[in-house]
Amino acid sequence: MSALAVPVGTRAGSLSRAGRRRPSRGMTWALASLLVLGLVLALRTWVVTPFQVVSDSMAPTLPEGSTVLVDRLTLRWDGPGYQELVLFDSPDGPVVKRVVGLPGDTVRIYDAVLHVNGTPVEEPYVDLRTLDGVFFGPVEVGAGEVFVLGDNRFDSIDSRTYGPIALEAVTGRVISP
């Protein structure tokens, strides 16, 4: 049986096959922790981000103070659709609203009822009793734009104020109301 030759000051078994020193267990845990932290930060920044709703403009669907998860990735391949909740950059900062009009649509509110392309839209999340006699539009949604409204129409600053929103301003879709 042959003896293992080890440089002075090292323990037997602390060298790899190539003669290099193995990282200590503490160093391995530190590197793994940094890798996991980096992965979590990357996922939170570019894939799924928590967002806190700071107004009651989306009530009752999203009461003020609600936290939602926002998918920031899939909009790159599949644009927002009707009735989806999206996060976008408004002149007042990031906000969540509901998409009610897509490019080429004509949007109007007639006696509190939303009409898209002349057809009334059923919106069970809107309390029409608070909106009696509301009229708006018609507005045509241009190419590369969406029209968004808050569910709490009485207390929402949305496309009725901002106008249609550029698709580039839409930064994510809400995946957990």
C-alpha positions as CSV (number, residue, x, y, z in Angstrom):
1,M,0.0,0.0,0.0
2,S,1.5,3.4,-1.0
3,A,1.4,6.5,1.2
4,L,-0.3,9.6,0.0
5,A,2.0,12.6,-0.2
6,V,0.4,15.8,1.0
7,P,2.1,19.3,1.1
8,V,3.0,20.4,4.6
9,G,0.2,22.3,6.4
10,T,-2.7,20.6,4.6
11,R,-4.9,17.8,5.8
12,A,-5.1,14.6,3.9
13,G,-8.2,14.7,1.6
14,S,-8.3,18.5,1.3
15,L,-6.7,18.4,-2.2
16,S,-8.6,17.7,-5.3
17,R,-7.3,15.2,-7.9
18,A,-5.6,17.9,-9.8
19,G,-3.7,19.0,-6.6
20,R,-5.8,22.1,-6.0
21,R,-7.3,23.0,-2.7
22,R,-11.0,22.2,-2.3
23,P,-13.2,25.1,-1.2
24,S,-14.2,24.9,2.4
25,R,-17.8,24.0,3.3
26,G,-18.4,27.6,4.4
27,M,-17.2,29.0,1.1
28,T,-19.4,26.5,-0.8
29,W,-22.4,27.7,1.2
30,A,-21.6,31.3,0.7
31,L,-21.2,30.8,-3.1
32,A,-24.4,28.8,-3.3
33,S,-26.3,31.5,-1.3
34,L,-25.0,34.3,-3.6
35,L,-26.1,32.3,-6.6
36,V,-29.6,31.7,-5.2
37,L,-29.9,35.4,-4.2
38,G,-28.9,36.5,-7.7
39,L,-31.4,34.1,-9.3
40,V,-34.2,35.4,-7.0
41,L,-33.4,39.0,-7.8
42,A,-33.3,38.3,-11.5
43,L,-36.6,36.5,-11.4
44,R,-38.2,39.3,-9.4
45,T,-36.9,41.9,-11.7
46,W,-37.6,40.3,-15.1
47,V,-40.2,37.6,-14.6
48,V,-42.6,38.0,-11.6
49,T,-42.7,41.1,-9.4
50,P,-45.0,41.8,-6.4
51,F,-46.8,45.1,-6.7
52,Q,-48.9,46.9,-4.0
53,V,-52.1,48.6,-5.1
54,V,-52.1,52.1,-3.6
55,S,-55.6,53.3,-4.5
56,D,-59.1,52.0,-4.6
57,S,-59.6,52.6,-8.3
58,M,-59.7,48.8,-8.9
59,A,-62.0,48.0,-6.1
60,P,-63.8,45.7,-5.5
61,T,-61.5,43.4,-7.6
62,L,-58.3,44.8,-6.0
63,P,-58.9,46.8,-2.8
64,E,-56.4,49.5,-1.7
65,G,-53.4,47.8,0.0
66,S,-53.7,44.6,-2.0
67,T,-50.5,42.9,-3.2
68,V,-50.6,41.3,-6.6
69,L,-48.0,39.4,-8.6
70,V,-47.1,40.8,-12.0
71,D,-45.8,38.7,-14.8
72,R,-43.3,40.8,-16.7
73,L,-42.2,38.2,-19.2
74,T,-45.0,36.9,-21.3
75,L,-46.1,40.3,-22.6
76,R,-43.0,40.1,-24.9
77,W,-44.6,37.3,-26.9
78,D,-48.4,37.7,-26.2
79,G,-49.9,41.2,-25.8
80,P,-52.6,42.0,-23.3
81,G,-56.2,40.8,-24.1
82,Y,-59.7,42.0,-23.2
83,Q,-60.5,42.2,-19.5
84,E,-56.9,41.5,-18.4
85,L,-55.4,43.4,-15.5
86,V,-52.2,45.1,-16.5
87,L,-49.5,47.2,-14.9
88,F,-48.4,50.2,-16.8
89,D,-46.3,53.3,-16.4
90,S,-48.8,56.3,-16.2
91,P,-47.9,60.0,-15.8
92,D,-48.6,59.4,-12.0
93,G,-46.4,56.3,-11.7
94,P,-47.0,52.5,-12.1
95,V,-50.7,51.6,-11.9
96,V,-53.0,48.6,-12.4
97,K,-56.0,48.9,-14.7
98,R,-58.3,46.6,-16.8
99,V,-57.8,46.4,-20.6
100,V,-61.2,47.2,-22.3
101,G,-60.0,48.2,-25.8
102,L,-57.4,46.9,-28.2
103,P,-56.0,48.5,-31.4
104,G,-58.7,49.4,-33.8
105,D,-61.5,49.3,-31.2
106,T,-63.9,52.2,-30.6
107,V,-64.6,52.6,-26.9
108,R,-67.4,54.6,-25.4
109,I,-69.4,54.7,-22.2
110,Y,-73.1,55.4,-22.7
111,D,-75.3,55.9,-19.6
112,A,-72.6,54.1,-17.5
113,V,-72.4,51.0,-19.8
114,L,-69.2,50.3,-21.6
115,H,-69.5,49.8,-25.3
116,V,-66.7,48.4,-27.5
117,N,-67.3,48.6,-31.2
118,G,-71.0,49.4,-30.6
119,T,-71.6,46.4,-28.4
120,P,-72.4,46.6,-24.7
121,V,-69.8,44.8,-22.5
122,E,-70.9,42.8,-19.5
123,E,-68.8,43.9,-16.5
124,P,-69.9,42.1,-13.3
125,Y,-67.0,43.8,-11.4
126,V,-68.4,47.3,-12.0
127,D,-71.1,48.7,-9.7
128,L,-73.3,50.5,-12.2
129,R,-75.4,52.0,-9.4
130,T,-72.5,54.4,-8.7
131,L,-72.3,55.5,-12.3
132,D,-75.8,56.4,-13.3
133,G,-75.7,58.8,-16.2
134,V,-72.0,58.6,-17.1
135,F,-71.1,59.3,-20.7
136,F,-67.7,59.2,-22.4
137,G,-66.3,59.0,-25.9
138,P,-66.3,57.5,-28.4
139,V,-62.5,57.1,-28.7
140,E,-60.7,55.0,-31.3
141,V,-57.8,53.0,-30.0
142,G,-54.8,53.4,-32.3
143,A,-52.3,50.8,-33.5
144,G,-49.8,49.9,-30.7
145,E,-52.2,51.1,-27.9
146,V,-54.7,49.8,-25.4
147,F,-57.6,51.5,-23.6
148,V,-57.7,50.8,-19.8
149,L,-60.3,51.5,-17.2
150,G,-60.4,51.1,-13.4
151,D,-63.2,48.8,-12.0
152,N,-64.2,51.6,-9.6
153,R,-65.2,53.9,-12.4
154,F,-66.4,56.6,-10.1
155,D,-62.9,57.0,-8.5
156,S,-60.4,56.0,-11.2
157,I,-58.0,58.0,-13.3
158,D,-57.5,55.9,-16.4
159,S,-57.7,56.2,-20.2
160,R,-60.6,58.5,-19.9
161,T,-58.0,61.0,-18.5
162,Y,-54.7,59.7,-20.1
163,G,-56.1,58.6,-23.4
164,P,-55.1,55.2,-24.9
165,I,-51.9,53.8,-23.4
166,A,-49.0,52.9,-25.6
167,L,-48.3,49.1,-25.5
168,E,-44.6,50.0,-24.7
169,A,-45.9,51.5,-21.4
170,V,-47.5,48.2,-20.3
171,T,-44.9,46.5,-18.2
172,G,-46.7,43.4,-17.0
173,R,-49.9,41.5,-16.5
174,V,-51.4,40.7,-13.1
175,I,-51.4,37.0,-12.5
176,S,-52.8,36.9,-8.9
177,P,-55.5,39.3,-8.0
